[in-house]
Amino acid sequence: MKKAKYSERDSRGRLLVDCSECERGGNGAAKYKCSCGWQVTRGRNGACFEGTLLAGLEVPKAEG
């Protein structure tokens, strides 16, 4: 598996999915796109806690 470049875990361990690495974002293949991230294809232009990470990407566990 490849490491996600822009998505990360916050201090509580929750996954913050970048729009460019989300199934509902510009690079994803979901049928229904997100209203905020449907055209975002580059990193660091939006993120949320409810997104689904693209298949083949992983984010390491939060330290602490």
PDB file of N, CA, C and O in Angstrom, chain B, residues numbered from 101:
ATOM      1  N   MET B 101       0.844  -1.188   0.000  1.00  0.00           N
ATOM      2  CA  MET B 101       0.000   0.000   0.000  1.00  0.00           C
ATOM      3  C   MET B 101       0.882   1.242   0.000  1.00  0.00           C
ATOM      4  O   MET B 101       1.967   1.258   0.581  1.00  0.00           O
ATOM      5  N   LYS B 102       0.392   2.271  -0.661  1.00  0.00           N
ATOM      6  CA  LYS B 102       1.102   3.535  -0.694  1.00  0.00           C
ATOM      7  C   LYS B 102       0.662   4.398   0.477  1.00  0.00           C
ATOM      8  O   LYS B 102      -0.465   4.283   0.958  1.00  0.00           O
ATOM      9  N   LYS B 103       1.548   5.249   0.925  1.00  0.00           N
ATOM     10  CA  LYS B 103       1.236   6.163   2.005  1.00  0.00           C
ATOM     11  C   LYS B 103       0.517   7.382   1.437  1.00  0.00           C
ATOM     12  O   LYS B 103       0.933   7.929   0.416  1.00  0.00           O
ATOM     13  N   ALA B 104      -0.548   7.802   2.088  1.00  0.00           N
ATOM     14  CA  ALA B 104      -1.272   8.999   1.673  1.00  0.00           C
ATOM     15  C   ALA B 104      -0.380  10.215   1.872  1.00  0.00           C
ATOM     16  O   ALA B 104       0.261  10.349   2.914  1.00  0.00           O
ATOM     17  N   LYS B 105      -0.332  11.088   0.899  1.00  0.00           N
ATOM     18  CA  LYS B 105       0.577  12.225   0.939  1.00  0.00           C
ATOM     19  C   LYS B 105       0.001  13.402   1.728  1.00  0.00           C
ATOM     20  O   LYS B 105       0.735  14.077   2.450  1.00  0.00           O
ATOM     21  N   TYR B 106      -1.293  13.653   1.600  1.00  0.00           N
ATOM     22  CA  TYR B 106      -1.894  14.838   2.214  1.00  0.00           C
ATOM     23  C   TYR B 106      -2.851  14.524   3.360  1.00  0.00           C
ATOM     24  O   TYR B 106      -3.049  15.370   4.233  1.00  0.00           O
ATOM     25  N   SER B 107      -3.437  13.356   3.383  1.00  0.00           N
ATOM     26  CA  SER B 107      -4.343  12.988   4.466  1.00  0.00           C
ATOM     27  C   SER B 107      -3.526  12.629   5.704  1.00  0.00           C
ATOM     28  O   SER B 107      -2.414  12.112   5.600  1.00  0.00           O
ATOM     29  N   GLU B 108      -4.097  12.913   6.879  1.00  0.00           N
ATOM     30  CA  GLU B 108      -3.359  12.675   8.131  1.00  0.00           C
ATOM     31  C   GLU B 108      -4.332  12.463   9.275  1.00  0.00           C
ATOM     32  O   GLU B 108      -5.538  12.661   9.126  1.00  0.00           O
ATOM     33  N   ARG B 109      -3.811  12.067  10.386  1.00  0.00           N
ATOM     34  CA  ARG B 109      -4.616  11.893  11.597  1.00  0.00           C
ATOM     35  C   ARG B 109      -4.410  13.112  12.489  1.00  0.00           C
ATOM     36  O   ARG B 109      -3.308  13.654  12.572  1.00  0.00           O
ATOM     37  N   ASP B 110      -5.482  13.537  13.154  1.00  0.00           N
ATOM     38  CA  ASP B 110      -5.369  14.666  14.066  1.00  0.00           C
ATOM     39  C   ASP B 110      -4.888  14.182  15.428  1.00  0.00           C
ATOM     40  O   ASP B 110      -4.561  13.006  15.587  1.00  0.00           O
ATOM     41  N   SER B 111      -4.844  15.066  16.402  1.00  0.00           N
ATOM     42  CA  SER B 111      -4.317  14.718  17.724  1.00  0.00           C
ATOM     43  C   SER B 111      -5.180  13.696  18.458  1.00  0.00           C
ATOM     44  O   SER B 111      -4.697  13.045  19.385  1.00  0.00           O
ATOM     45  N   ARG B 112      -6.437  13.539  18.070  1.00  0.00           N
ATOM     46  CA  ARG B 112      -7.329  12.559  18.688  1.00  0.00           C
ATOM     47  C   ARG B 112      -7.343  11.239  17.945  1.00  0.00           C
ATOM     48  O   ARG B 112      -7.987  10.287  18.387  1.00  0.00           O
ATOM     49  N   GLY B 113      -6.636  11.165  16.814  1.00  0.00           N
ATOM     50  CA  GLY B 113      -6.566   9.927  16.062  1.00  0.00           C
ATOM     51  C   GLY B 113      -7.583   9.802  14.944  1.00  0.00           C
ATOM     52  O   GLY B 113      -7.635   8.771  14.273  1.00  0.00           O
ATOM     53  N   ARG B 114      -8.399  10.836  14.728  1.00  0.00           N
ATOM     54  CA  ARG B 114      -9.394  10.808  13.656  1.00  0.00           C
ATOM     55  C   ARG B 114      -8.723  11.085  12.318  1.00  0.00           C
ATOM     56  O   ARG B 114      -7.782  11.875  12.244  1.00  0.00           O
ATOM     57  N   LEU B 115      -9.197  10.447  11.278  1.00  0.00           N
ATOM     58  CA  LEU B 115      -8.610  10.582   9.950  1.00  0.00           C
ATOM     59  C   LEU B 115      -9.169  11.806   9.242  1.00  0.00           C
ATOM     60  O   LEU B 115     -10.380  11.918   9.050  1.00  0.00           O
ATOM     61  N   LEU B 116      -8.291  12.725   8.852  1.00  0.00           N
ATOM     62  CA  LEU B 116      -8.638  13.907   8.071  1.00  0.00           C
ATOM     63  C   LEU B 116      -8.267  13.599   6.626  1.00  0.00           C
ATOM     64  O   LEU B 116      -7.087  13.570   6.276  1.00  0.00           O
ATOM     65  N   VAL B 117      -9.278  13.369   5.786  1.00  0.00           N
ATOM     66  CA  VAL B 117      -9.060  12.951   4.403  1.00  0.00           C
ATOM     67  C   VAL B 117      -9.019  14.180   3.497  1.00  0.00           C
ATOM     68  O   VAL B 117      -9.968  14.963   3.452  1.00  0.00           O
ATOM     69  N   ASP B 118      -7.921  14.337   2.785  1.00  0.00           N
ATOM     70  CA  ASP B 118      -7.777  15.431   1.827  1.00  0.00           C
ATOM     71  C   ASP B 118      -8.688  15.157   0.627  1.00  0.00           C
ATOM     72  O   ASP B 118      -8.860  14.004   0.230  1.00  0.00           O
ATOM     73  N   CYS B 119      -9.267  16.203   0.053  1.00  0.00           N
ATOM     74  CA  CYS B 119     -10.199  16.041  -1.074  1.00  0.00           C
ATOM     75  C   CYS B 119      -9.549  15.353  -2.275  1.00  0.00           C
ATOM     76  O   CYS B 119     -10.219  14.622  -3.004  1.00  0.00           O
ATOM     77  N   SER B 120      -8.270  15.577  -2.484  1.00  0.00           N
ATOM     78  CA  SER B 120      -7.604  14.962  -3.629  1.00  0.00           C
ATOM     79  C   SER B 120      -7.375  13.464  -3.433  1.00  0.00           C
ATOM     80  O   SER B 120      -7.100  12.756  -4.402  1.00  0.00           O
ATOM     81  N   GLU B 121      -7.483  12.970  -2.207  1.00  0.00           N
ATOM     82  CA  GLU B 121      -7.286  11.551  -1.900  1.00  0.00           C
ATOM     83  C   GLU B 121      -8.571  10.875  -1.432  1.00  0.00           C
ATOM     84  O   GLU B 121      -8.529   9.802  -0.831  1.00  0.00           O
ATOM     85  N   CYS B 122      -9.703  11.500  -1.707  1.00  0.00           N
ATOM     86  CA  CYS B 122     -11.003  10.996  -1.270  1.00  0.00           C
ATOM     87  C   CYS B 122     -11.749  10.355  -2.436  1.00  0.00           C
ATOM     88  O   CYS B 122     -11.613  10.790  -3.580  1.00  0.00           O
ATOM     89  N   GLU B 123     -12.541   9.316  -2.141  1.00  0.00           N
ATOM     90  CA  GLU B 123     -13.350   8.658  -3.163  1.00  0.00           C
ATOM     91  C   GLU B 123     -14.365   9.617  -3.775  1.00  0.00           C
ATOM     92  O   GLU B 123     -14.703   9.481  -4.951  1.00  0.00           O
ATOM     93  N   ARG B 124     -14.856  10.576  -3.007  1.00  0.00           N
ATOM     94  CA  ARG B 124     -15.849  11.520  -3.503  1.00  0.00           C
ATOM     95  C   ARG B 124     -15.223  12.805  -4.015  1.00  0.00           C
ATOM     96  O   ARG B 124     -15.947  13.711  -4.428  1.00  0.00           O
ATOM     97  N   GLY B 125     -13.890  12.913  -4.001  1.00  0.00           N
ATOM     98  CA  GLY B 125     -13.192  14.089  -4.504  1.00  0.00           C
ATOM     99  C   GLY B 125     -12.935  13.997  -6.000  1.00  0.00           C
ATOM    100  O   GLY B 125     -13.449  13.104  -6.673  1.00  0.00           O
ATOM    101  N   GLY B 126     -12.148  14.915  -6.510  1.00  0.00           N
ATOM    102  CA  GLY B 126     -11.888  15.000  -7.937  1.00  0.00           C
ATOM    103  C   GLY B 126     -11.170  13.808  -8.527  1.00  0.00           C
ATOM    104  O   GLY B 126     -11.346  13.521  -9.711  1.00  0.00           O
ATOM    105  N   ASN B 127     -10.364  13.101  -7.748  1.00  0.00           N
ATOM    106  CA  ASN B 127      -9.631  11.936  -8.240  1.00  0.00           C
ATOM    107  C   ASN B 127     -10.342  10.620  -7.952  1.00  0.00           C
ATOM    108  O   ASN B 127      -9.883   9.562  -8.383  1.00  0.00           O
ATOM    109  N   GLY B 128     -11.434  10.671  -7.243  1.00  0.00           N
ATOM    110  CA  GLY B 128     -12.158   9.458  -6.863  1.00  0.00           C
ATOM    111  C   GLY B 128     -13.119   8.975  -7.929  1.00  0.00           C
ATOM    112  O   GLY B 128     -13.355   9.647  -8.932  1.00  0.00           O
ATOM    113  N   ALA B 129     -13.671   7.790  -7.691  1.00  0.00           N
ATOM    114  CA  ALA B 129     -14.568   7.162  -8.659  1.00  0.00           C
ATOM    115  C   ALA B 129     -15.986   6.997  -8.134  1.00  0.00           C
ATOM    116  O   ALA B 129     -16.777   6.259  -8.722  1.00  0.00           O
ATOM    117  N   ALA B 130     -16.323   7.671  -7.038  1.00  0.00           N
ATOM    118  CA  ALA B 130     -17.673   7.541  -6.485  1.00  0.00           C
ATOM    119  C   ALA B 130     -18.699   8.159  -7.435  1.00  0.00           C
ATOM    120  O   ALA B 130     -18.417   9.151  -8.108  1.00  0.00           O
ATOM    121  N   LYS B 131     -19.870   7.572  -7.480  1.00  0.00           N
ATOM    122  CA  LYS B 131     -20.919   8.057  -8.375  1.00  0.00           C
ATOM    123  C   LYS B 131     -21.398   9.449  -7.949  1.00  0.00           C
ATOM    124  O   LYS B 131     -21.579  10.332  -8.788  1.00  0.00           O
ATOM    125  N   TYR B 132     -21.600   9.635  -6.663  1.00  0.00           N
ATOM    126  CA  TYR B 132     -22.049  10.922  -6.141  1.00  0.00           C
ATOM    127  C   TYR B 132     -20.867  11.640  -5.509  1.00  0.00           C
ATOM    128  O   TYR B 132     -20.324  11.192  -4.499  1.00  0.00           O
ATOM    129  N   LYS B 133     -20.475  12.748  -6.104  1.00  0.00           N
ATOM    130  CA  LYS B 133     -19.315  13.505  -5.640  1.00  0.00           C
ATOM    131  C   LYS B 133     -19.709  14.462  -4.521  1.00  0.00           C
ATOM    132  O   LYS B 133     -20.881  14.805  -4.361  1.00  0.00           O
ATOM    133  N   CYS B 134     -18.732  14.878  -3.766  1.00  0.00           N
ATOM    134  CA  CYS B 134     -18.908  15.834  -2.684  1.00  0.00           C
ATOM    135  C   CYS B 134     -19.099  17.236  -3.278  1.00  0.00           C
ATOM    136  O   CYS B 134     -18.444  17.581  -4.262  1.00  0.00           O
ATOM    137  N   SER B 135     -19.967  18.025  -2.704  1.00  0.00           N
ATOM    138  CA  SER B 135     -20.225  19.358  -3.238  1.00  0.00           C
ATOM    139  C   SER B 135     -19.036  20.296  -3.052  1.00  0.00           C
ATOM    140  O   SER B 135     -18.912  21.279  -3.783  1.00  0.00           O
ATOM    141  N   CYS B 136     -18.170  20.016  -2.100  1.00  0.00           N
ATOM    142  CA  CYS B 136     -17.002  20.867  -1.874  1.00  0.00           C
ATOM    143  C   CYS B 136     -15.768  20.392  -2.633  1.00  0.00           C
ATOM    144  O   CYS B 136     -14.979  21.217  -3.093  1.00  0.00           O
ATOM    145  N   GLY B 137     -15.585  19.097  -2.772  1.00  0.00           N
ATOM    146  CA  GLY B 137     -14.338  18.573  -3.318  1.00  0.00           C
ATOM    147  C   GLY B 137     -14.423  17.901  -4.663  1.00  0.00           C
ATOM    148  O   GLY B 137     -13.453  17.263  -5.075  1.00  0.00           O
ATOM    149  N   TRP B 138     -15.533  18.009  -5.374  1.00  0.00           N
ATOM    150  CA  TRP B 138     -15.699  17.274  -6.627  1.00  0.00           C
ATOM    151  C   TRP B 138     -14.728  17.708  -7.711  1.00  0.00           C
ATOM    152  O   TRP B 138     -14.445  16.929  -8.621  1.00  0.00           O
ATOM    153  N   GLN B 139     -14.210  18.926  -7.639  1.00  0.00           N
ATOM    154  CA  GLN B 139     -13.270  19.374  -8.659  1.00  0.00           C
ATOM    155  C   GLN B 139     -11.854  19.573  -8.126  1.00  0.00           C
ATOM    156  O   GLN B 139     -10.991  20.078  -8.844  1.00  0.00           O
ATOM    157  N   VAL B 140     -11.607  19.186  -6.890  1.00  0.00           N
ATOM    158  CA  VAL B 140     -10.277  19.316  -6.290  1.00  0.00           C
ATOM    159  C   VAL B 140      -9.426  18.110  -6.672  1.00  0.00           C
ATOM    160  O   VAL B 140      -9.750  16.982  -6.302  1.00  0.00           O
ATOM    161  N   THR B 141      -8.341  18.338  -7.410  1.00  0.00           N
ATOM    162  CA  THR B 141      -7.453  17.254  -7.814  1.00  0.00           C
ATOM    163  C   THR B 141      -6.050  17.416  -7.246  1.00  0.00           C
ATOM    164  O   THR B 141      -5.240  16.495  -7.345  1.00  0.00           O
ATOM    165  N   ARG B 142      -5.748  18.558  -6.659  1.00  0.00           N
ATOM    166  CA  ARG B 142      -4.440  18.791  -6.046  1.00  0.00           C
ATOM    167  C   ARG B 142      -4.576  18.833  -4.536  1.00  0.00           C
ATOM    168  O   ARG B 142      -5.623  19.209  -4.010  1.00  0.00           O
ATOM    169  N   GLY B 143      -3.532  18.453  -3.852  1.00  0.00           N
ATOM    170  CA  GLY B 143      -3.551  18.375  -2.401  1.00  0.00           C
ATOM    171  C   GLY B 143      -3.566  19.716  -1.707  1.00  0.00           C
ATOM    172  O   GLY B 143      -3.218  20.742  -2.292  1.00  0.00           O
ATOM    173  N   ARG B 144      -3.974  19.695  -0.453  1.00  0.00           N
ATOM    174  CA  ARG B 144      -4.031  20.851   0.436  1.00  0.00           C
ATOM    175  C   ARG B 144      -5.024  21.920  -0.006  1.00  0.00           C
ATOM    176  O   ARG B 144      -4.831  23.102   0.278  1.00  0.00           O
ATOM    177  N   ASN B 145      -6.097  21.508  -0.707  1.00  0.00           N
ATOM    178  CA  ASN B 145      -7.133  22.456  -1.126  1.00  0.00           C
ATOM    179  C   ASN B 145      -8.479  22.126  -0.503  1.00  0.00           C
ATOM    180  O   ASN B 145      -9.515  22.567  -1.002  1.00  0.00           O
ATOM    181  N   GLY B 146      -8.480  21.374   0.558  1.00  0.00           N
ATOM    182  CA  GLY B 146      -9.706  21.005   1.250  1.00  0.00           C
ATOM    183  C   GLY B 146      -9.565  19.637   1.873  1.00  0.00           C
ATOM    184  O   GLY B 146      -8.822  18.786   1.385  1.00  0.00           O
ATOM    185  N   ALA B 147     -10.291  19.437   2.959  1.00  0.00           N
ATOM    186  CA  ALA B 147     -10.262  18.149   3.655  1.00  0.00           C
ATOM    187  C   ALA B 147     -11.457  18.063   4.585  1.00  0.00           C
ATOM    188  O   ALA B 147     -12.045  19.082   4.951  1.00  0.00           O
ATOM    189  N   CYS B 148     -11.818  16.832   4.970  1.00  0.00           N
ATOM    190  CA  CYS B 148     -12.898  16.639   5.933  1.00  0.00           C
ATOM    191  C   CYS B 148     -12.662  15.342   6.707  1.00  0.00           C
ATOM    192  O   CYS B 148     -11.809  14.531   6.346  1.00  0.00           O
ATOM    193  N   PHE B 149     -13.427  15.167   7.766  1.00  0.00           N
ATOM    194  CA  PHE B 149     -13.321  13.973   8.593  1.00  0.00           C
ATOM    195  C   PHE B 149     -14.262  12.868   8.122  1.00  0.00           C
ATOM    196  O   PHE B 149     -14.163  11.742   8.611  1.00  0.00           O
ATOM    197  N   GLU B 150     -15.168  13.151   7.194  1.00  0.00           N
ATOM    198  CA  GLU B 150     -16.160  12.173   6.760  1.00  0.00           C
ATOM    199  C   GLU B 150     -15.821  11.503   5.446  1.00  0.00           C
ATOM    200  O   GLU B 150     -16.580  10.648   4.989  1.00  0.00           O
ATOM    201  N   GLY B 151     -14.721  11.856   4.827  1.00  0.00           N
ATOM    202  CA  GLY B 151     -14.348  11.291   3.540  1.00  0.00           C
ATOM    203  C   GLY B 151     -13.857   9.855   3.640  1.00  0.00           C
ATOM    204  O   GLY B 151     -13.554   9.356   4.724  1.00  0.00           O
ATOM    205  N   THR B 152     -13.785   9.207   2.490  1.00  0.00           N
ATOM    206  CA  THR B 152     -13.302   7.838   2.388  1.00  0.00           C
ATOM    207  C   THR B 152     -12.016   7.851   1.578  1.00  0.00           C
ATOM    208  O   THR B 152     -12.001   8.326   0.443  1.00  0.00           O
ATOM    209  N   LEU B 153     -10.952   7.340   2.148  1.00  0.00           N
ATOM    210  CA  LEU B 153      -9.652   7.334   1.496  1.00  0.00           C
ATOM    211  C   LEU B 153      -9.670   6.447   0.259  1.00  0.00           C
ATOM    212  O   LEU B 153     -10.305   5.392   0.260  1.00  0.00           O
ATOM    213  N   LEU B 154      -8.979   6.865  -0.790  1.00  0.00           N
ATOM    214  CA  LEU B 154      -8.900   6.073  -2.017  1.00  0.00           C
ATOM    215  C   LEU B 154      -8.321   4.691  -1.720  1.00  0.00           C
ATOM    216  O   LEU B 154      -7.497   4.533  -0.818  1.00  0.00           O
ATOM    217  N   ALA B 155      -8.755   3.705  -2.480  1.00  0.00           N
ATOM    218  CA  ALA B 155      -8.243   2.345  -2.318  1.00  0.00           C
ATOM    219  C   ALA B 155      -6.760   2.319  -2.652  1.00  0.00           C
ATOM    220  O   ALA B 155      -6.332   2.933  -3.629  1.00  0.00           O
ATOM    221  N   GLY B 156      -5.986   1.625  -1.862  1.00  0.00           N
ATOM    222  CA  GLY B 156      -4.547   1.515  -2.096  1.00  0.00           C
ATOM    223  C   GLY B 156      -3.734   2.515  -1.313  1.00  0.00           C
ATOM    224  O   GLY B 156      -2.505   2.491  -1.380  1.00  0.00           O
ATOM    225  N   LEU B 157      -4.396   3.413  -0.556  1.00  0.00           N
ATOM    226  CA  LEU B 157      -3.681   4.387   0.272  1.00  0.00           C
ATOM    227  C   LEU B 157      -3.884   4.045   1.734  1.00  0.00           C
ATOM    228  O   LEU B 157      -4.925   3.511   2.118  1.00  0.00           O
ATOM    229  N   GLU B 158      -2.893   4.353   2.541  1.00  0.00           N
ATOM    230  CA  GLU B 158      -3.000   4.139   3.977  1.00  0.00           C
ATOM    231  C   GLU B 158      -2.400   5.317   4.718  1.00  0.00           C
ATOM    232  O   GLU B 158      -1.533   6.017   4.195  1.00  0.00           O
ATOM    233  N   VAL B 159      -2.868   5.533   5.940  1.00  0.00           N
ATOM    234  CA  VAL B 159      -2.373   6.599   6.806  1.00  0.00           C
ATOM    235  C   VAL B 159      -1.909   5.956   8.093  1.00  0.00           C
ATOM    236  O   VAL B 159      -2.656   5.177   8.684  1.00  0.00           O
ATOM    237  N   PRO B 160      -0.692   6.256   8.553  1.00  0.00           N
ATOM    238  CA  PRO B 160      -0.225   5.644   9.797  1.00  0.00           C
ATOM    239  C   PRO B 160      -1.043   6.086  11.004  1.00  0.00           C
ATOM    240  O   PRO B 160      -1.670   7.146  10.983  1.00  0.00           O
ATOM    241  N   LYS B 161      -1.035   5.286  12.036  1.00  0.00           N
ATOM    242  CA  LYS B 161      -1.749   5.611  13.271  1.00  0.00           C
ATOM    243  C   LYS B 161      -1.126   6.834  13.921  1.00  0.00           C
ATOM    244  O   LYS B 161       0.065   7.096  13.757  1.00  0.00           O
ATOM    245  N   ALA B 162      -1.936   7.579  14.658  1.00  0.00           N
ATOM    246  CA  ALA B 162      -1.462   8.775  15.362  1.00  0.00           C
ATOM    247  C   ALA B 162      -0.544   8.352  16.502  1.00  0.00           C
ATOM    248  O   ALA B 162      -0.771   7.330  17.149  1.00  0.00           O
ATOM    249  N   GLU B 163       0.479   9.135  16.736  1.00  0.00           N
ATOM    250  CA  GLU B 163       1.406   8.845  17.836  1.00  0.00           C
ATOM    251  C   GLU B 163       0.840   9.420  19.128  1.00  0.00           C
ATOM    252  O   GLU B 163       0.233  10.491  19.137  1.00  0.00           O
ATOM    253  N   GLY B 164       1.050   8.695  20.205  1.00  0.00           N
ATOM    254  CA  GLY B 164       0.648   9.249  21.478  1.00  0.00           C
ATOM    255  C   GLY B 164      -0.245   8.436  22.275  1.00  0.00           C
ATOM    256  O   GLY B 164      -0.633   8.839  23.371  1.00  0.00           O
TER     257      GLY B 164
END
